[in-house]
Amino acid sequence: MRVKCVICDTINNLDDDLPLAKKLRNRPIHTYMCDICHDRIKDNTLARIETGNFRFYRTSPQMDKDF
């Protein structure tokens, strides 16, 4: 299965039997992100968390204070 990264537009091939390929085929709302972009976003997010200026908006204010 050919997939395209939503950030950098690189085209990769996935094996048709992988769970990710099945998820992308059956649920069009799910998008594919290549490993390079995924790692870059993960590193940037961890760096923002370490600065102390990062807020999780899915949690309660008490949990943010404890974090």
TIRO-2110 file (N, C-alpha, C; in Angstrom, 1 decimal):
// TIRO-2110
0.8, -1.2, 0.0, N, 1, A
0.0, 0.0, 0.0, CA, 1, A
0.9, 1.2, 0.0, C, 1, A
0.6, 2.2, -0.9, N, 2, A
1.4, 3.4, -0.9, CA, 2, A
0.7, 4.4, 0.0, C, 2, A
1.5, 5.1, 0.8, N, 3, A
1.0, 6.1, 1.7, CA, 3, A
1.8, 7.3, 1.6, C, 3, A
1.2, 8.5, 1.9, N, 4, A
1.9, 9.8, 1.8, CA, 4, A
1.9, 10.5, 3.1, C, 4, A
3.0, 10.9, 3.6, N, 5, A
3.1, 11.6, 4.9, CA, 5, A
2.4, 13.0, 4.8, C, 5, A
1.6, 13.3, 5.8, N, 6, A
0.8, 14.5, 5.8, CA, 6, A
1.6, 15.8, 6.0, C, 6, A
2.8, 15.6, 6.5, N, 7, A
3.6, 16.8, 6.8, CA, 7, A
4.7, 17.1, 5.6, C, 7, A
5.4, 16.1, 5.3, N, 8, A
6.5, 16.3, 4.4, CA, 8, A
6.2, 15.8, 3.0, C, 8, A
5.1, 15.1, 2.7, N, 9, A
4.6, 14.6, 1.4, CA, 9, A
5.5, 13.6, 0.8, C, 9, A
6.3, 12.8, 1.6, N, 10, A
7.1, 11.7, 1.1, CA, 10, A
6.1, 10.5, 0.9, C, 10, A
6.4, 9.7, -0.1, N, 11, A
5.6, 8.6, -0.4, CA, 11, A
6.4, 7.3, 0.1, C, 11, A
5.7, 6.5, 0.9, N, 12, A
6.3, 5.3, 1.4, CA, 12, A
5.4, 4.1, 1.1, C, 12, A
6.0, 2.9, 1.1, N, 13, A
5.2, 1.7, 0.9, CA, 13, A
5.0, 0.9, 2.2, C, 13, A
3.8, 0.6, 2.5, N, 14, A
3.5, -0.2, 3.7, CA, 14, A
3.1, -1.6, 3.2, C, 14, A
3.4, -2.6, 4.0, N, 15, A
2.9, -4.0, 3.7, CA, 15, A
1.4, -4.0, 3.9, C, 15, A
0.7, -4.6, 3.1, N, 16, A
-0.8, -4.6, 3.1, CA, 16, A
-1.3, -5.4, 4.4, C, 16, A
-0.5, -6.2, 5.0, N, 17, A
-0.9, -7.0, 6.2, CA, 17, A
-0.7, -6.3, 7.5, C, 17, A
-0.1, -5.1, 7.5, N, 18, A
0.2, -4.4, 8.7, CA, 18, A
-1.1, -3.8, 9.3, C, 18, A
-1.2, -3.8, 10.7, N, 19, A
-2.4, -3.2, 11.3, CA, 19, A
-2.6, -1.7, 10.9, C, 19, A
-1.5, -1.0, 10.7, N, 20, A
-1.5, 0.4, 10.3, CA, 20, A
-2.2, 0.6, 8.9, C, 20, A
-1.8, -0.3, 8.0, N, 21, A
-2.4, -0.3, 6.7, CA, 21, A
-3.9, -0.5, 6.7, C, 21, A
-4.3, -1.5, 7.5, N, 22, A
-5.7, -1.8, 7.7, CA, 22, A
-6.4, -0.6, 8.2, C, 22, A
-5.8, 0.1, 9.2, N, 23, A
-6.5, 1.2, 9.8, CA, 23, A
-6.6, 2.4, 8.8, C, 23, A
-5.6, 2.6, 8.0, N, 24, A
-5.7, 3.6, 7.0, CA, 24, A
-6.7, 3.3, 5.9, C, 24, A
-6.8, 2.1, 5.6, N, 25, A
-7.8, 1.7, 4.5, CA, 25, A
-9.2, 1.8, 5.0, C, 25, A
-9.5, 1.4, 6.3, N, 26, A
-10.9, 1.3, 6.7, CA, 26, A
-11.4, 2.6, 7.4, C, 26, A
-10.5, 3.4, 7.8, N, 27, A
-10.9, 4.7, 8.5, CA, 27, A
-10.2, 5.8, 7.8, C, 27, A
-10.9, 6.5, 6.8, N, 28, A
-10.2, 7.6, 6.1, CA, 28, A
-9.8, 8.8, 6.9, C, 28, A
-10.4, 8.9, 8.1, N, 29, A
-10.0, 10.1, 8.9, CA, 29, A
-8.6, 9.9, 9.5, C, 29, A
-8.1, 8.7, 9.6, N, 30, A
-6.7, 8.5, 10.1, CA, 30, A
-5.7, 8.9, 9.0, C, 30, A
-4.6, 9.5, 9.4, N, 31, A
-3.6, 10.0, 8.4, CA, 31, A
-2.3, 9.3, 8.8, C, 31, A
-1.4, 9.3, 7.8, N, 32, A
-0.1, 8.6, 7.9, CA, 32, A
1.0, 9.7, 8.1, C, 32, A
1.9, 9.5, 9.1, N, 33, A
3.0, 10.3, 9.3, CA, 33, A
4.3, 9.5, 9.3, C, 33, A
5.3, 9.9, 8.5, N, 34, A
6.5, 9.1, 8.4, CA, 34, A
7.3, 9.1, 9.7, C, 34, A
8.2, 8.2, 9.9, N, 35, A
8.9, 8.1, 11.1, CA, 35, A
9.8, 9.3, 11.4, C, 35, A
10.3, 9.9, 10.4, N, 36, A
11.2, 11.1, 10.6, CA, 36, A
10.3, 12.3, 11.2, C, 36, A
9.2, 12.5, 10.6, N, 37, A
8.3, 13.6, 11.1, CA, 37, A
7.8, 13.3, 12.5, C, 37, A
7.4, 12.0, 12.7, N, 38, A
6.9, 11.6, 14.0, CA, 38, A
8.0, 11.8, 15.1, C, 38, A
9.2, 11.5, 14.8, N, 39, A
10.3, 11.7, 15.8, CA, 39, A
10.6, 13.1, 16.0, C, 39, A
10.5, 13.9, 15.0, N, 40, A
10.8, 15.4, 15.1, CA, 40, A
9.7, 16.0, 16.0, C, 40, A
8.5, 15.7, 15.8, N, 41, A
7.4, 16.3, 16.6, CA, 41, A
7.5, 15.8, 18.0, C, 41, A
7.9, 14.5, 18.2, N, 42, A
8.0, 14.0, 19.6, CA, 42, A
9.1, 14.8, 20.3, C, 42, A
10.3, 15.0, 19.6, N, 43, A
11.4, 15.7, 20.3, CA, 43, A
11.0, 17.1, 20.6, C, 43, A
10.3, 17.8, 19.7, N, 44, A
9.9, 19.2, 19.9, CA, 44, A
8.9, 19.3, 21.1, C, 44, A
8.0, 18.4, 21.1, N, 45, A
7.1, 18.4, 22.2, CA, 45, A
7.7, 18.1, 23.6, C, 45, A
8.7, 17.2, 23.6, N, 46, A
9.4, 16.9, 24.9, CA, 46, A
10.2, 18.2, 25.3, C, 46, A
10.8, 18.9, 24.3, N, 47, A
11.5, 20.1, 24.6, CA, 47, A
10.6, 21.2, 25.2, C, 47, A
9.4, 21.3, 24.6, N, 48, A
8.5, 22.3, 25.1, CA, 48, A
8.0, 21.9, 26.5, C, 48, A
7.8, 20.6, 26.8, N, 49, A
7.4, 20.2, 28.2, CA, 49, A
8.5, 20.6, 29.2, C, 49, A
9.7, 20.4, 28.8, N, 50, A
10.8, 20.7, 29.7, CA, 50, A
11.0, 22.1, 30.1, C, 50, A
10.5, 23.0, 29.2, N, 51, A
10.6, 24.5, 29.4, CA, 51, A
9.6, 24.9, 30.5, C, 51, A
8.5, 24.1, 30.7, N, 52, A
7.5, 24.5, 31.7, CA, 52, A
6.4, 25.4, 31.2, C, 52, A
6.5, 25.7, 29.9, N, 53, A
5.4, 26.6, 29.3, CA, 53, A
4.4, 25.8, 28.6, C, 53, A
4.4, 24.5, 28.7, N, 54, A
3.5, 23.6, 28.0, CA, 54, A
2.3, 23.2, 28.8, C, 54, A
1.1, 23.3, 28.3, N, 55, A
-0.1, 23.0, 29.1, CA, 55, A
-0.8, 21.9, 28.3, C, 55, A
-1.3, 20.9, 29.1, N, 56, A
-2.1, 19.9, 28.6, CA, 56, A
-3.5, 20.3, 28.7, C, 56, A
-4.2, 20.6, 27.6, N, 57, A
-5.6, 21.1, 27.7, CA, 57, A
-6.6, 20.0, 27.8, C, 57, A
-6.2, 18.7, 27.8, N, 58, A
-7.2, 17.6, 27.9, CA, 58, A
-7.3, 17.2, 29.4, C, 58, A
-6.6, 17.8, 30.3, N, 59, A
-6.6, 17.5, 31.7, CA, 59, A
-7.2, 18.6, 32.5, C, 59, A
-7.5, 18.3, 33.8, N, 60, A
-8.0, 19.3, 34.6, CA, 60, A
-6.9, 20.3, 35.1, C, 60, A
-7.2, 21.5, 35.5, N, 61, A
-6.2, 22.4, 36.0, CA, 61, A
-5.4, 21.8, 37.2, C, 61, A
-6.0, 21.0, 38.0, N, 62, A
-5.3, 20.4, 39.2, CA, 62, A
-4.2, 19.5, 38.7, C, 62, A
-4.5, 18.7, 37.7, N, 63, A
-3.5, 17.8, 37.2, CA, 63, A
-2.4, 18.6, 36.5, C, 63, A
-2.7, 19.7, 35.9, N, 64, A
-1.6, 20.5, 35.3, CA, 64, A
-0.7, 21.1, 36.4, C, 64, A
-1.3, 21.5, 37.5, N, 65, A
-0.5, 22.0, 38.6, CA, 65, A
0.4, 20.9, 39.2, C, 65, A
-0.1, 19.7, 39.3, N, 66, A
0.7, 18.6, 39.8, CA, 66, A
1.8, 18.2, 38.9, C, 66, A
1.6, 18.4, 37.6, N, 67, A
2.6, 18.0, 36.6, CA, 67, A
3.8, 18.9, 36.7, C, 67, A
END
